[in-house]
Amino acid sequence: MIRLCLFDLDQTLVDTSDMQELREAGKHRTDNAYPQEVRTAFLSRQRNLIDEVTLLALTLNNAGLKIGVFTRSPRRYVDVVLAEAYVLIQWDAVIAYEDVQNRKPNAEGIYRAMQAVGMNDTSALPHVLMVGDSDVDIRAAYHAGCYAALFKQGWPQTYEKTHWRSMGLLPDSILDDQSELQACIANPTPALPDLECLLEGEQAIATPRYDEIGKFFPDERTRHVVSTAGRSFADYRSLDQRRAWHRLSQSIQQHKESVQFPNEWIQTVQRFIANHYRMIAGFPIGPGPELVITCIPPRPDRVHRLGYFVNQLAASYGNAPLVNRLRLTFDHGLLAYRPGVRSQSQDHLSPAERFANVRDHLYVINPDAARGRKFLVIDDVTTTGATLLYAKKYLMAAGATSVDCFSIAQNISDPLRLQ
């Protein structure tokens, strides 16, 4: 259960999209007229995205819950807005622009709020939730090491780049409106991506969550979807606190050299197949078209770990891979790398170098085996998506009818650097 819930202010608690200039002015204005200008502008229309009744209900329904605000807005502006929007709310912590030296996405404000309510130990981080509408809120939560909830009620109908960036960070929870806050605070685990949920020993409340991440070839605008079952927090100091209690990141690290994988890894791929291919699995007459499960190959000098994974996945279906009328076949030998391919991670390749490395070395061993068939290509951890994107491109060029891309986890990079 969450014990401290921190909210971003603008476009999370309240809709102040038309007050940006006045808000920014509060960083340097000290005159007596400023608070009244803020008050007048705020009261010009209804602005609450999260209403007072909802916040009161959260504190009543969750014994001991502390609530606070962490914002980049200036204190004089914040005080007026909170006083007008939430007359009955007693905030346990309010961290504004002037209260920290390092602002979002730095986590200093989250730590200060924790100290204000007596949560002074890092063991309390899994009980802290940051609710915000933008990528800086998610990155601040990742830097702190606490849960992150993306609140979309104040978003426009047409998403801009910042909104796609926020979704691409794969927050722990994605909240469409204030009605979903209670469940998130009571237990954030069921809202996690599917594999993370399984590793926590829980089942998702409804349909398992698989995030669709848009990946792009360099200098191209065509969006290619990679579906993922969770996150892998990278080995940056800025992610130490979150990685310390993140089970999937730990599981990936523990199985870097394994050829036998956790049952949860197998289950999440089974669940993805069952959900993603519902339509072709439901063909009214006869079996659906054959679906070939394959994977990203190893470098020529390495053990084919994912080949073992595909074999383990195949074995999990037993001798009858006909699942809900879907014909599954498994072939981990379709793709290979030519000699000279470099390690994407160990050689610390830049995004451009990663794409060039895969482009020049990945190939389809037997193009005839791809012609006229549907594929699901599996990778363990994806960063730029270069490997999966070129696997898709080369299989399609060989005559595949469709290629879907799936990653066990999406790499989450340094939150203090713009993704």
Steps between C-alpha positions, in 0.01 A plus 500: 500500500611856426573710810596826326333619180655806336320689226634729234296821497443639151309269261480238773311647794374800304467610137706817468607465139408864433689633804856409401624857452354609834642191669852565369477865607471387861867400499607864500197708602485607866232769474176485700286495184627164381293269727178676403583467131550127547175473698299689238637291215449173687138577590410594143384141432478151649851360525512195727611180328508321836222633719502557872254219573730250329801608706299488823378152412856385438610607847192346662521169316874450546595519867819693559531625142691828466441723199719774361588713200829504310509764228737722304263794544599790730380508860284815476311352207467159667362637824223693324401210273486244780306735726235558233478145366516302827348689791463194726826321419786499747807424293770303681776638275517768231825525305515794260758657266690682774515202736760301308832567334450223246160496335314229309599258363740500793348321800603750767141618544372146556764438766415830671132407506584159647706666774213738574273205584762299688589251224876531529612155388541365146301194607194727484540569126270212388226675701531836320305595187563799272195594289565732207401578144840520331827320439685716755270368774566140400873558474504667842328195647745266328791707632358492850430128485126515565187413303396723208142551380427683176178705532338567163175676588638841400655383174378639164320273254794514260823391664815705461859376518513545878200271544649221290825542691314459829330182381833367370646515851253226606382641834385255765139611460316687225194682637240631260310693768468560873271200552803270460705657781352293783595163350850625417564621855350190664721269292703618197620150407206379282546796266863411423611359163413131484836339576563734791155414634575127471835538677321677785277194535183672382277476198393811313151625590375484143679442169877453552693819429740498207629843402538588133811709444556690179844437348644675197776441248745794490371791293165330443157592637326165460411364844572134569343343806694290748284341769661451839412322823693726737798721572870451564651788695849556362820510701508873569561645846190713449296178495668321791210545742235376258709213369561384857139383543394444139453126453515486122827697485642258755365199311658615174834554673484156664430328166746685275689177438217252560364240262210419735252781563244578773150363447365856516699590185338209318154582635513861386576397140220243511262767627614745233439244226156414641398867515674646196384232256143460622357586159690245294462246780126531462470402133151349465608216269817298541821607671634851467806581290828367634689731733876449518671594826862599449758715675796730468823304438818515711832633382699224325718435807215482752256237627156535340319587824180606331505179302477316831220737598301418185554128563379542859198693374422227248528232771258694720222433246562126511438286195196696384597859413151557356381767743155648446516388135837676453776287346835575664834386367837584651820568306791678668733450203351742248729796569875532548779756523793508265851497655616840615178605675568702814336479841238775523540543877857393577643720225279792616376569149310820434147472356631567149775241543249243630286533189801483265640200687177300465430618145836378374513166681151356558357276230235234432672161472241341271273757333280222356403403857350846553288525189125519564522458878408708805770563762539605859862601570612500865785695661593521868574872550451770239646851507489669160311207346760468224527121519125436493442761230757349264376148579156616390634678192707205379227241565248713312749540213529119493125472448346476847134606507535674838756541777421602858773599743502414871751585771512355849595848625558852378823659621443810717796733477638789709195700623711815542567507128222572252398169345 
